[in-house]
Amino acid sequence: MKISNLTRLNAIIGYPLTHSQSPSLHQTAYQRLGLNAVMLPIATTQINSVPAAIKTLPIHLTAVTMPFKQIIMPLLDVLEPAARQVGAVNTVVNKHGKLYGYNTDVFGIQYALRECELKGKNVLLLGAGGAAAAVAYVVSRQKARLMYVNRTPGKAAALQKKFGGRVVKTKQLKSKDIDMIINATPIGMVPKTNGMPVDSRLIAKRQTVFDLVYNPLQTRLLKFAELRGAKTVFGLEMFVAQGLRQIEIWTGRKIISLRLIKLLIKRLA
Ligand code: NAP
């Protein structure tokens, strides 16, 4: 893409930004869609200065990542209801100097699970951070029964209070108690790819296993699930879908298609 006077500036903010694939995802999508824009990674710890920077430069679309997804919320002008309920913002759109906060992880999760029946199913959710809250929001709205497990039990209890279900101990569970396992911890992510977020005895053929970790594409958890014959859902699919949804919200254009999602998965894998 050639930079001109009409090139729009977008950004991703977080700290550190070493593992983010958002700039590659956005840049590839802009090229395919003929959008004259660039996404710059801005690694900063000065979150309080970010809204003024967005308005001044201006930055049109800002992807927000760790550790700012929660603390940016009170700094914005308007929050969409889903972001408010999840308690996290991963997207800020600058509309004529007013900053709107969204959570497109919600869309990414819905997209990744689009072929899974969730109603009445027992879902074991591993982790209780921002991504887990987005999963709990989606899954509880589809009337699944949530079981939470987290290193810090108090955070699992906070999700349970908000989205229903129960906090469990994996020791007390059997694989037959679980229809779906969703990993929303970073366990298994590069460089510690040997990590396994759940005891493998709990994985069974009749289950669906969804790992939000997308680097590597096939985590140890997903390899295990495949070996057992379970259905697997890749975190990269969610990642691509949430990124394209950011572009849809920014441009107001319908751009998401299976073809574009497949192409981006191929480029990023
Ligand atoms: P977060 O807010 O920091 O939460 C991390 C969660 O994982 C916390 O519940 C934490 O437990 C738990 N955890 C972290 N390290 C652990 C360890 N060594 N052992 C046990 N539990 C551990 O992070 P997040 O934003 O929710 O992201 C979680 C994961 O989802 C990351 O790997 C991220 O890359 C991935 N993600 C993927 C997508 C996608 O599009 N595919 C989108 C968002 C996030 P404590 O509560 O005890 O600290």
Boltz pocket constraint, residues with backbone or C-beta under 6 A from the ligand:
constraints:
  - pocket:
      binder: B
      contacts: [[A, 66], [A, 105], [A, 108], [A, 126], [A, 127], [A, 128], [A, 129], [A, 130], [A, 131], [A, 132], [A, 150], [A, 151], [A, 152], [A, 155], [A, 183], [A, 184], [A, 185], [A, 186], [A, 187], [A, 189], [A, 211], [A, 212], [A, 213], [A, 214], [A, 235], [A, 236], [A, 238], [A, 239], [A, 240], [A, 242]]
      max_distance: 6.0
